Amino acid sequence: MIEKLKLKFPGAIKDFSSCSEPERYEWFQDETGDQLGIPKSDMSKEEVGLLRLLFPFKTMDVTERNANLPKKQWSDFLYKNSSILPLTSWDAVRYTQFTVSNNDHSYLDFEEAFLAFMDGGALIIWENDLSGVLIEGENSENYDINGFSAVLNTLESDFYLKIRTFMGGFHSVNNKILDHFLMEQKGFKLSKEHLSNMKAANLPMVFPHAVMAGLEKSDSGWYIEQLLRDTKDDDELISSVKMYIECSSNASLAAKRLFIHRNSLQYRIDKFIEKTGLDIRSFQHCFTTYLAILMNN
């Protein structure tokens, strides 16, 4: 039957694992295991629906999902202890780790829909049938946590599933990016334990829970570096932010106690927010920032 389909769709190809762009095809498989990929542009919705019922395609081996070269390099690096840094044109990358509640859908359709919201170079690397990581290069179009939550709402509605994610920070592409991935993996685990109602979590959200769980010294240093970033060693800026928080975010009172003009304090606060992404005018970021400052001291 697969051979007959090949005659009807001459643009079809037979081997998923050797295909460099599997997302361009609808994939089918007969009872003998023979595979066929038909270009999506060659099929109507009715044909796709019928053939999916007759020849459901199951990829039990997750390595097939990461078959093309860029994905294989990242998969080997993140999940298989490869010491070879993936080739990339990105200067900095962000990992967003995710899990989905079921695989009652074509993972290729899910990938295509997910990546349609992202910059053209983004990749999805699968760890298993239900979890993986979205990898993006840093650019002006990257979503913040709120915009990303809206994307997840759309995907959940379209695919009838639940998605949990952990959005990391941007990291320079060097020999430390695996360490960042593994630390954010711990953060994702914490978010699933303590923020079960959040479909999109990030480092500022989980940091207080990490502190409560007990942090090793090396882990503590990593969290402080990621949260405070370039401001960590700026004593004047950190002292000003600390005083602002201790004055219950009363800028006039904090400026008076620091013996500076209120506008000068506001400039320092804005500078801190810009450099760290921590908006200390909100309670959540204010609490996280204060904890990080105390631990840094």
Beta strands, then each sheet from edge to edge (+ up, - down):
strand 1: 25-29
strand 2: 35-39
strand 3: 92-100
strand 4: 123-128
strand 5: 131-137
strand 6: 163-172
strand 7: 200-202
sheet 1: 1+ 2-
sheet 2: 4+ 5- 3+ 6- 7-
end
